[in-house]
């Protein structure tokens, strides 16, 4: 159980980091010119959706029984990886 709790805490910390990065991206999008802003806002919306999916996976992980924990962990890892890649892609467009 301790391992699962540590894993959930790790995900929560990562989610907090992504929330902060998303706020920075939103601020940059607001500063961009109109044509670029539309593209950025589209990317930000996709990141928001991925973040919500990751948040749902984390909730499922917290509630999963011991026997289902490994399956949920694998699914959650994939969601986190996808979200991380999305943030990296979005940041590259803002630089």
Backbone as JSON, one array per atom type, in Angstrom:
{
  "sequence": "XXXXXXXXXXXXXXXXXXXXXXXXXXXXXXXXXXXXXXXXXXXXXXXXXXXXXXXXXXXXXXXXXXXXXXXXXXXXXXXXXXXXXXXXXXXXXXX",
  "N": [[0.82, -1.2, 0.0], [1.96, 1.23, 0.72], [3.68, 1.74, -1.39], [1.88, 2.27, -3.49], [0.69, 4.59, -2.49], [2.91, 6.31, -2.48], [3.36, 6.43, -5.2], [0.98, 7.67, -6.09], [1.29, 10.15, -4.82], [3.53, 11.07, -6.18], [2.42, 11.38, -8.74], [0.55, 13.37, -8.15], [2.24, 15.51, -7.51], [3.49, 15.88, -9.98], [1.27, 16.57, -11.51], [0.6, 19.01, -10.31], [2.83, 20.48, -11.12], [2.45, 20.47, -13.9], [0.06, 21.92, -14.01], [0.96, 24.44, -13.22], [2.71, 24.97, -15.35], [0.87, 24.99, -17.44], [-0.59, 27.27, -16.8], [1.39, 29.19, -17.27], [1.7, 28.84, -20.04], [-0.82, 29.66, -20.89], [-0.71, 32.36, -20.21], [1.32, 33.23, -21.92], [0.06, 32.76, -24.37], [-1.95, 34.64, -24.26], [-0.46, 36.91, -24.63], [0.39, 36.71, -27.22], [0.19, 37.4, -30.76], [-2.87, 37.76, -32.63], [-3.29, 35.7, -34.66], [-1.44, 33.72, -33.97], [-2.28, 33.29, -31.4], [-4.71, 31.9, -31.62], [-3.85, 29.38, -32.51], [-2.24, 28.62, -30.35], [-4.15, 28.58, -28.31], [-5.7, 26.45, -29.12], [-3.9, 24.32, -28.8], [-3.51, 24.53, -26.06], [-6.06, 23.92, -25.12], [-6.19, 21.24, -25.83], [-4.21, 20.25, -24.13], [-5.43, 20.78, -21.68], [-7.55, 18.96, -21.79], [-6.11, 16.55, -21.82], [-4.91, 16.77, -19.34], [-7.13, 16.57, -17.67], [-7.89, 13.95, -18.23], [-5.67, 12.62, -17.2], [-5.94, 13.36, -14.53], [-8.31, 12.03, -13.9], [-7.44, 9.39, -14.21], [-5.66, 9.3, -12.1], [-7.4, 9.52, -9.93], [-8.78, 7.12, -10.23], [-6.67, 5.39, -9.78], [-6.1, 5.92, -7.11], [-8.35, 4.84, -5.93], [-8.34, 2.21, -6.64], [-8.37, -1.28, -6.0], [-6.02, -3.54, -4.49], [-5.54, -5.72, -6.24], [-6.21, -4.68, -8.75], [-4.56, -2.6, -9.0], [-2.05, -2.62, -10.4], [-2.78, -2.69, -13.13], [-4.18, -0.25, -13.35], [-2.09, 1.46, -12.73], [-0.37, 1.14, -14.93], [-2.0, 2.16, -16.99], [-2.3, 4.77, -16.06], [0.34, 5.66, -16.16], [0.74, 5.76, -18.92], [-1.08, 7.77, -19.61], [0.11, 9.92, -18.23], [2.53, 10.06, -19.57], [1.69, 10.77, -22.16], [0.58, 13.28, -21.62], [2.83, 14.66, -20.7], [4.39, 14.67, -23.03], [2.73, 16.23, -24.61], [2.88, 18.71, -23.26], [5.59, 19.28, -23.64], [5.66, 19.56, -26.43], [3.9, 21.72, -26.8], [5.28, 23.74, -25.38], [7.51, 23.98, -27.02], [6.48, 25.34, -29.18], [5.99, 27.81, -28.14], [8.39, 28.97, -27.72]],
  "CA": [[0.0, 0.0, 0.0], [2.83, 2.4, 0.78], [4.19, 1.97, -2.74], [0.82, 2.92, -4.25], [0.56, 5.95, -1.96], [4.05, 7.06, -2.99], [3.11, 6.61, -6.62], [-0.07, 8.68, -6.21], [1.89, 11.42, -4.43], [4.39, 11.46, -7.3], [1.52, 11.86, -9.78], [-0.02, 14.64, -7.7], [3.28, 16.52, -7.65], [3.65, 16.13, -11.41], [0.07, 17.28, -11.95], [0.77, 20.39, -9.84], [3.83, 21.1, -11.99], [1.81, 20.72, -15.19], [-0.9, 23.01, -13.82], [1.74, 25.68, -13.23], [3.17, 25.17, -16.72], [-0.3, 25.34, -18.24], [-0.87, 28.68, -16.5], [2.39, 29.97, -17.99], [1.35, 28.78, -21.46], [-2.0, 30.51, -21.09], [-0.26, 33.76, -20.14], [2.03, 33.51, -23.17], [-0.92, 32.8, -25.45], [-2.64, 35.93, -24.15], [0.45, 37.94, -25.11], [0.69, 36.46, -28.62], [-0.64, 38.06, -31.76], [-4.16, 37.08, -32.83], [-3.21, 34.46, -35.43], [-0.72, 32.74, -33.16], [-3.08, 33.03, -30.2], [-5.68, 30.85, -31.94], [-3.13, 28.11, -32.54], [-1.85, 28.31, -28.98], [-5.33, 28.24, -27.54], [-6.08, 25.1, -29.52], [-2.97, 23.42, -28.13], [-3.78, 24.61, -24.62], [-7.29, 23.17, -24.86], [-5.83, 19.81, -25.88], [-3.5, 19.95, -22.88], [-6.42, 20.75, -20.6], [-8.26, 17.68, -21.88], [-5.2, 15.5, -21.38], [-4.74, 16.93, -17.9], [-8.32, 16.01, -17.03], [-7.79, 12.5, -18.35], [-4.66, 12.18, -16.23], [-6.53, 13.54, -13.21], [-9.25, 10.92, -13.72], [-6.64, 8.18, -14.0], [-5.11, 9.36, -10.76], [-8.5, 9.19, -9.01], [-9.0, 5.67, -10.34], [-5.53, 4.75, -9.15], [-6.27, 6.06, -5.66], [-9.46, 4.02, -5.48], [-8.2, 0.83, -7.12], [-8.0, -2.31, -5.05], [-4.67, -4.05, -4.69], [-5.45, -6.59, -7.4], [-6.35, -3.9, -9.97], [-3.63, -1.48, -8.94], [-1.02, -2.67, -11.44], [-3.39, -2.29, -14.4], [-4.42, 1.18, -13.29], [-0.79, 2.14, -12.75], [0.1, 1.15, -16.31], [-2.83, 3.12, -17.73], [-1.98, 6.1, -15.58], [1.66, 6.01, -16.69], [0.56, 6.13, -20.32], [-1.73, 9.09, -19.63], [1.1, 10.9, -17.8], [3.51, 10.2, -20.65], [1.05, 11.53, -23.22], [0.46, 14.65, -21.16], [4.17, 15.22, -20.68], [4.76, 14.93, -24.42], [1.93, 17.37, -25.04], [3.46, 19.92, -22.7], [6.86, 19.55, -24.33], [5.33, 20.03, -27.78], [3.34, 23.06, -26.68], [6.34, 24.67, -24.99], [8.4, 24.22, -28.15], [5.83, 26.32, -30.04], [5.99, 29.1, -27.48], [9.76, 29.49, -27.63]],
  "C": [[0.86, 1.26, 0.0], [3.36, 2.74, -0.6], [3.14, 2.7, -3.58], [0.67, 4.36, -3.78], [1.7, 6.85, -2.46], [3.86, 7.39, -4.47], [2.06, 7.7, -6.85], [0.49, 10.05, -5.86], [2.8, 11.95, -5.54], [3.53, 12.03, -8.43], [0.91, 13.21, -9.4], [0.99, 15.77, -7.86], [3.49, 16.88, -9.12], [2.46, 16.91, -11.95], [0.14, 18.75, -11.51], [1.76, 21.14, -10.73], [3.21, 21.43, -13.35], [0.77, 21.83, -15.1], [-0.19, 24.36, -13.86], [2.24, 25.98, -14.64], [2.02, 25.58, -17.64], [-0.67, 26.82, -18.01], [0.12, 29.59, -17.22], [2.09, 30.0, -19.49], [0.16, 29.68, -21.77], [-1.62, 31.99, -21.08], [0.48, 34.13, -21.42], [1.07, 33.6, -24.34], [-1.65, 34.13, -25.44], [-1.78, 37.08, -24.68], [0.71, 37.83, -26.61], [-0.23, 37.26, -29.53], [-1.84, 37.18, -32.07], [-4.04, 35.76, -33.57], [-2.5, 33.36, -34.65], [-1.53, 32.34, -31.93], [-4.09, 31.9, -30.45], [-5.03, 29.47, -31.93], [-2.74, 27.68, -31.13], [-3.04, 27.88, -28.15], [-5.83, 26.84, -27.87], [-5.19, 24.07, -28.82], [-3.22, 23.39, -26.62], [-5.03, 23.82, -24.28], [-7.02, 21.66, -24.9], [-5.1, 19.4, -24.61], [-4.46, 19.9, -21.7], [-7.17, 19.42, -20.6], [-7.38, 16.53, -21.41], [-4.98, 15.56, -19.88], [-5.94, 16.33, -17.16], [-8.33, 14.49, -17.11], [-6.8, 11.95, -17.33], [-5.21, 12.29, -14.81], [-7.51, 12.41, -12.9], [-8.51, 9.61, -13.48], [-6.08, 8.14, -12.59], [-6.19, 9.02, -9.73], [-8.78, 7.69, -9.03], [-7.89, 4.91, -9.63], [-5.66, 4.79, -7.63], [-7.33, 5.1, -5.13], [-9.32, 2.55, -5.85], [-7.82, -0.1, -5.96], [-6.6, -2.83, -5.38], [-4.53, -4.89, -5.96], [-5.54, -5.83, -8.72], [-5.3, -2.79, -10.07], [-2.63, -1.49, -10.07], [-1.57, -2.24, -12.79], [-3.65, -0.79, -14.43], [-3.12, 1.96, -13.37], [-0.28, 2.23, -14.17], [-0.68, 2.15, -17.15], [-2.51, 4.55, -17.33], [-0.63, 6.56, -16.11], [1.55, 6.45, -18.15], [-0.07, 7.51, -20.42], [-0.73, 10.18, -19.25], [2.11, 11.14, -18.91], [2.94, 11.04, -21.78], [0.94, 13.01, -22.84], [1.81, 15.35, -21.16], [4.63, 15.56, -22.09], [3.99, 16.12, -24.97], [2.48, 18.68, -24.52], [4.77, 20.27, -23.4], [6.62, 20.11, -25.72], [4.82, 21.47, -27.72], [4.42, 24.09, -26.33], [7.25, 24.98, -26.17], [7.8, 25.25, -29.1], [5.86, 27.72, -29.44], [7.38, 29.73, -27.42], [10.17, 30.21, -28.88]]
}
